[in-house]
Amino acid sequence: MPNLAANLAGIRSPNPFWLASAPPTNSGYQVMKAFDAGWGGAVWKTLGVPVINTSSRYGAIHYRSNRMVGFNNIELITDRPLADNLREIEEVKKYFPNHAVIASLMVETKKEWHQIVKDVENAGADGVELNFGCPHGMCERGMGSAVGQEPSVLETITRWVKEVATVPVIVKLTPNITDITEPAAAAALGGADAISLINTIQSIVGVDLDNFAPYPIVDGQSTNGGYCGPAVKPIALNMVKNCAQHPKVGIPISGIGGIENWRDAVEHLLLGATNVQVCTAVMHYGFGIIREMISGLENYMQEKGFEKLDDFIGKALPNVKTWENLNLKYKVVAEINAEKCIGCQLCYTACEDGAHQAISLPGNGSRIPAIIEENCVGCNLCSLVCPVEECITMVRKDDGKEHETWKDYMAADKAPTQFNDDRAGGKGHWVPEPAAALKQ
């Protein structure tokens, strides 16, 4: 069998699946139950000065068949005494010495950071995760994402922690920032051993149309919360990729965001994550999902011939290019399988109104649409809206021998002259300039 053992900056676990710092890791009972089920590690719900949490706390966005695709919470850090959490961390490590137990931390002053790091280390924590990502409640107090959005402050606090920490230090990043690589690089500069991302996205998931208050409602009012769940995976994957490719980061990554099954986890690993953290899926389906995640990962590795995680971590990164380096000569066209088509004509409507008018209706009593190949640009829209699996496929039409990028195109002076000859220095192609210059 493949070896699923993971090693994030020296923190070892029997597999790469950790629970993220959240309600599922709020107590020793929950963490031990998760380890019994098969989880490899857990990041304890954030410790600090205990808070009083609200009631209610959660909101969600559902899509077809009541599937929860987006989850919102306004819950803050632990509301349990620090002493209780420390005692339970020690107990968990006693019964599960080979599983990773990480303490998520959030305090204010240098003295508080030093003390709480020593406290969790004495309790047996295998590492600490600095919560610089919480997008509500704590950031208004100068913590959480208020730190994560200020790289210099993040670097300073990371240095404070590294002054006393003897276990690996992970910095958890906020996605509520223009460029995730700036705080990631600051964490590396401050001495962090790893980063984790993404934390939740600042959000309001909906408004009660009768009572005029956002969800979740707290005594007729509410606030913005943190958005997570399957809907955030594309954002998380892009940010993990950005950090993995950035030359000033260069430290291991724990991938978080929208992970619901083994496929989601593998996607994070292929884009550079060393392990993954899961929260919303457990809150939805329970700890038992780990069984499918482990078996799915094992089967995938066997099929691909991978013996260990390092064989495929980051394997997709070389294929992630900037837009101007994509091959403009590559050509695909939609093809409809008439035997599978149910005649719903969603593809026709989508293409006719929202794309390139490359699908026609037969008009002879049949409901099977036809592709107008000369109009088709290969945008994929028809295949994406089609409700029948593999009814519409994208078929390659170029011979694969030509390769030309936008960069090649511009270098060869092929761009039309209407791109402004003056700014192009008479060369007939557009030279990008700062937005301020374009307004003048």
C-alpha positions in Angstrom: 0.0 0.0 0.0 1.1 3.6 -0.6 2.7 5.4 2.4 0.3 8.2 3.5 2.5 9.5 6.3 2.8 13.3 6.2 5.5 15.7 7.4 4.7 19.4 7.7 7.8 21.3 8.7 8.7 18.4 11.1 5.2 17.8 12.4 4.5 14.2 11.5 1.1 12.5 11.2 -0.1 9.1 9.9 -1.9 10.7 7.0 -2.2 14.3 5.5 -5.7 14.8 6.7 -6.0 17.2 9.7 -9.0 18.8 11.3 -8.8 22.6 11.0 -9.2 24.9 14.0 -12.9 25.2 14.4 -15.9 23.7 16.3 -15.0 20.1 15.5 -11.8 20.6 17.6 -13.3 22.4 20.5 -12.6 19.6 23.0 -10.5 16.6 23.8 -13.5 14.4 23.4 -14.0 15.5 19.8 -10.4 15.3 18.9 -10.0 11.8 20.3 -13.2 10.7 18.5 -11.7 12.1 15.3 -8.4 10.2 15.8 -10.3 7.0 16.5 -12.1 7.5 13.1 -8.8 7.9 11.3 -7.9 11.6 11.1 -4.1 12.2 11.2 -4.0 15.5 13.1 -6.1 18.2 14.6 -5.6 22.0 15.0 -7.2 22.8 18.3 -9.9 25.5 18.3 -8.2 28.8 18.8 -7.0 29.4 22.4 -6.7 32.8 23.9 -8.6 34.9 26.4 -12.0 33.0 26.3 -14.9 34.9 24.7 -18.6 34.8 25.0 -20.0 33.6 21.7 -23.4 34.5 20.1 -26.5 32.5 19.6 -27.2 31.9 16.7 -23.9 31.5 14.9 -24.2 29.9 11.5 -25.7 30.6 8.0 -25.5 28.8 4.7 -26.1 28.9 1.0 -27.8 25.8 -0.5 -27.9 24.7 -4.1 -30.3 22.0 -5.5 -31.4 19.1 -3.3 -30.5 21.2 -0.3 -26.8 20.7 -0.7 -24.9 23.2 1.4 -22.2 24.7 -0.9 -21.3 27.8 1.3 -21.2 28.1 5.0 -20.9 31.2 7.1 -20.1 31.6 10.8 -19.9 34.5 13.3 -18.4 32.3 16.0 -15.1 33.5 17.6 -12.3 31.7 19.4 -12.8 29.3 22.3 -15.3 30.0 25.0 -13.8 27.4 27.3 -11.1 28.1 30.0 -7.5 27.8 28.9 -6.8 25.4 31.7 -9.4 23.0 30.5 -8.1 23.0 27.0 -4.5 22.5 28.1 -5.5 19.6 30.3 -7.3 18.0 27.4 -4.4 18.5 25.0 -2.2 16.7 27.4 -4.8 13.9 27.6 -5.1 13.5 23.9 -1.4 13.3 23.4 -1.2 10.6 26.1 -3.6 8.3 24.2 -2.6 9.3 20.6 1.2 10.0 20.7 1.7 9.5 17.0 -1.1 11.9 15.9 -0.4 15.6 15.3 -2.0 18.0 17.8 -1.5 21.7 16.9 -2.5 24.5 19.2 -4.1 27.5 17.4 -3.4 30.7 19.3 -4.6 34.3 19.3 -3.6 36.8 21.9 -2.4 40.4 21.9 0.8 41.4 23.7 4.3 40.0 23.4 4.1 38.8 27.0 0.9 37.0 26.3 2.3 35.3 23.2 5.3 34.1 25.0 3.3 32.7 27.9 0.6 30.9 25.9 3.3 29.3 23.6 5.0 27.9 26.7 1.7 26.7 28.1 0.7 24.7 25.0 4.2 23.3 24.6 4.1 22.1 28.3 0.8 20.4 27.5 2.4 18.4 24.7 1.3 20.3 21.5 3.3 19.2 18.5 3.2 22.7 17.0 1.4 26.0 17.1 -0.7 27.8 14.5 -0.9 31.6 14.8 -4.4 32.6 13.9 -4.0 35.7 11.8 -7.0 35.0 9.7 -10.3 35.4 11.7 -12.3 37.9 9.6 -14.9 39.0 12.3 -15.1 39.8 15.9 -11.5 39.4 16.8 -10.2 41.6 14.0 -12.2 44.5 15.4 -10.0 44.1 18.5 -6.8 44.2 16.6 -6.3 40.5 16.3 -7.1 37.9 13.6 -7.2 39.3 10.1 -6.3 42.7 11.4 -2.8 41.2 11.8 -3.0 39.1 8.7 -3.6 42.2 6.6 -0.5 44.0 7.9 2.5 42.0 6.8 4.9 44.0 9.0 2.8 43.3 12.1 2.5 39.7 11.1 6.2 39.4 10.8 6.8 41.0 14.2 4.5 38.7 16.0 5.9 35.7 14.3 9.3 36.7 15.5 7.9 37.1 19.1 6.6 33.5 18.9 9.9 32.1 17.5 11.8 33.7 20.4 10.3 31.1 22.7 8.8 28.3 20.6 10.6 25.0 20.5 8.0 23.3 18.2 7.2 24.2 14.6 5.3 27.5 14.1 2.6 27.7 11.4 1.1 31.0 10.4 -2.5 30.9 9.3 -3.2 33.5 6.6 -6.3 35.5 5.8 -7.7 35.5 2.2 -9.2 39.0 2.8 -6.2 40.7 1.2 -5.3 41.7 -2.3 -2.1 39.6 -2.6 -1.8 36.6 -0.3 1.9 36.2 -1.1 2.8 39.4 0.8 1.8 38.1 4.3 3.1 34.6 3.3 6.5 36.1 2.5 6.3 38.1 5.8 5.7 34.9 7.7 8.7 33.3 6.1 10.8 36.4 6.9 9.6 36.2 10.5 10.9 32.7 10.8 7.7 30.7 10.4 8.2 27.0 9.7 5.0 26.7 7.6 1.9 28.6 6.5 -1.7 27.5 6.4 -4.4 28.9 4.1 -7.0 30.0 3.6 -8.9 31.1 6.6 -12.6 32.1 6.0 -13.7 34.9 3.7 -15.5 37.9 5.1 -19.1 37.6 4.0 -22.8 38.0 4.4 -24.6 35.0 3.0 -28.1 36.4 2.9 -30.7 38.7 4.3 -34.1 37.9 5.9 -36.5 39.6 3.5 -39.3 39.9 6.1 -37.2 41.0 9.1 -34.5 42.9 7.2 -31.6 41.4 9.0 -28.6 39.4 7.6 -28.2 35.7 8.5 -27.5 34.3 11.1 -29.9 36.5 13.1 -29.0 37.5 16.7 -31.9 39.2 18.4 -33.0 40.9 15.2 -29.5 41.9 14.0 -26.4 40.3 12.7 -22.8 41.0 11.4 -20.5 39.9 8.7 -19.0 36.4 9.2 -16.5 34.0 7.8 -17.4 32.1 4.6 -16.1 28.6 3.9 -17.3 25.3 2.4 -17.1 23.8 -1.1 -17.8 27.2 -2.7 -14.4 28.6 -1.6 -12.2 25.8 -3.0 -11.3 27.7 -6.2 -10.1 30.7 -4.2 -8.2 28.5 -1.9 -6.5 26.5 -4.6 -5.4 29.7 -6.4 -3.9 31.2 -3.2 -2.1 27.9 -2.3 -0.7 27.9 -5.9 0.4 31.6 -5.6 2.3 30.9 -2.3 3.8 27.7 -3.6 5.2 29.4 -6.7 6.4 32.6 -4.9 10.2 32.7 -4.5 10.1 34.6 -1.2 7.8 32.1 0.5 9.6 28.8 0.2 8.1 27.1 3.3 5.6 24.2 3.6 1.9 24.9 3.1 -1.0 23.4 4.9 -3.9 23.7 2.4 -7.4 24.7 3.7 -10.6 25.6 1.9 -13.5 23.6 0.4 -12.0 20.2 1.0 -14.9 17.7 1.1 -13.4 14.5 -0.3 -10.1 12.9 -1.4 -10.2 14.6 -4.8 -10.3 18.1 -3.2 -7.4 17.1 -1.0 -5.3 15.8 -3.9 -5.9 19.1 -5.8 -4.5 21.0 -2.9 -1.5 18.7 -2.8 -0.9 18.9 -6.5 -0.7 22.7 -6.2 1.9 22.6 -3.5 0.3 21.9 -0.2 2.1 19.4 2.1 -1.1 18.4 3.9 -4.7 19.6 4.2 -7.1 20.8 6.9 -10.8 20.1 6.9 -13.7 21.8 8.8 -17.0 22.4 7.1 -17.3 19.0 5.6 -17.0 17.4 9.1 -19.6 19.9 10.4 -21.9 18.7 7.7 -21.2 15.0 7.5 -19.3 14.0 10.6 -15.8 12.5 11.3 -16.6 9.4 9.4 -15.9 11.0 6.0 -12.2 10.3 6.7 -12.6 6.6 5.7 -13.5 7.5 2.2 -10.8 10.2 2.0 -8.1 7.8 3.1 -9.3 4.9 0.8 -9.7 7.4 -2.1 -6.2 8.8 -1.7 -4.7 5.3 -1.4 -6.5 4.1 -4.6 -5.4 7.3 -6.5 -1.8 6.8 -5.5 -1.8 3.1 -6.5 -3.4 3.9 -9.9 -0.7 6.6 -10.5 2.2 4.6 -9.2 2.9 7.0 -6.3 4.5 5.4 -3.3 4.5 8.5 -1.0 3.0 11.9 -0.9 6.2 13.7 -2.0 5.9 11.9 -5.3 3.1 14.2 -6.4 3.1 17.2 -4.1 3.3 20.2 -6.4 3.2 18.1 -9.5 0.6 20.5 -11.2 2.6 23.7 -10.5 4.7 23.5 -13.7 1.5 23.5 -15.7 0.2 26.7 -14.1 1.2 29.5 -16.5 0.3 33.2 -16.8 -2.3 33.8 -19.5 0.2 35.2 -22.0 2.1 31.9 -22.0 -0.9 29.8 -23.1 -0.9 28.2 -26.6 -3.3 30.3 -28.8 -3.1 27.6 -31.6 -4.8 25.0 -29.4 -8.3 24.4 -30.7 -11.3 22.4 -29.4 -14.8 22.2 -30.6 -18.0 20.9 -28.9 -19.4 17.6 -30.0 -22.9 16.3 -29.0 -23.6 12.6 -28.5 -27.1 12.2 -30.0 -27.6 8.9 -28.2 -27.1 10.5 -24.8 -28.9 13.8 -25.5 -32.3 14.2 -23.7 -33.3 17.2 -25.8 -33.5 19.7 -22.9 -31.8 22.3 -25.2 -30.0 24.0 -22.3 -26.9 24.0 -24.4 -28.6 25.9 -27.2 -30.1 28.5 -24.8 -26.7 29.0 -23.1 -24.8 29.3 -26.3 -27.4 31.4 -28.1 -27.8 34.0 -25.4 -24.6 33.8 -23.4 -21.9 32.8 -25.7 -21.2 32.5 -29.5 -24.3 31.3 -31.3 -22.6 28.1 -32.2 -25.5 25.7 -31.7 -28.6 25.3 -33.9 -32.0 23.6 -33.4 -32.9 21.0 -36.1 -36.5 22.2 -36.8 -37.6 18.8 -38.1 -39.4 17.6 -35.1 -36.2 16.4 -33.4 -35.0 18.1 -30.2 -31.3 17.2 -30.6 -29.2 20.4 -31.1 -26.3 20.5 -33.6 -23.0 22.3 -33.3 -22.2 25.0 -35.9 -18.5 24.2 -36.0 -17.3 27.3 -37.7 -18.8 29.4 -34.9 -17.6 27.3 -32.0 -14.7 28.8 -30.1 -14.4 25.9 -27.7 -15.5 27.9 -24.6 -16.9 24.7 -22.8 -20.1 26.5 -21.7 -22.4 24.0 -23.4 -20.7 21.0 -21.8 -20.9 22.7 -18.4 -24.6 23.4 -18.5 -25.5 20.0 -20.0 -27.2 17.8 -17.3 -26.1 14.5 -18.9 -22.6 13.3 -18.1 -20.3 13.1 -21.2 -23.1 14.0 -23.5 -21.2 17.0 -24.8 -17.4 16.6 -25.1 -14.7 19.0 -26.3 -12.8 17.5 -29.2 -9.4 18.7 -30.3 -9.2 20.0 -33.9 -5.7 21.4 -34.3 -2.9 19.1 -35.3 -0.8 19.8 -32.2 2.2 21.0 -34.3 1.8 24.7 -33.9 2.5 26.7 -30.7 2.1 30.4 -30.4 1.5 32.4 -27.2 0.3 36.0 -26.8 3.8 36.8 -25.8 5.0 35.4 -29.1 2.3 37.2 -31.0 3.3 40.6 -29.5 7.0 40.0 -30.0 6.3 39.3 -33.7 4.5 42.7 -34.1 1.3 40.9 -35.3 -1.1 42.9 -33.1 -3.4 45.3 -35.0 -2.4 49.0 -35.1 -5.7 50.1 -33.4 -4.0 49.4 -30.1 -2.6 52.9 -30.3 0.6 53.5 -32.3 1.7 56.4 -30.2 1.8 54.6 -26.9 3.3 51.5 -28.6 6.2 53.6 -29.9 5.1 53.2 -33.5 5.5 49.4 -33.3 1.8 48.7 -33.6 1.2 46.8 -30.4 -0.1 47.7 -27.0 2.4 48.3 -24.2 0.8 48.0 -20.8 1.0 51.1 -18.6 -0.2 52.0 -15.1 -3.8 52.9 -14.8 -3.0 56.4 -13.7 -1.1 57.1 -16.9 -4.0 55.8 -19.1 -6.4 58.3 -17.5 -4.2 61.3 -18.5 
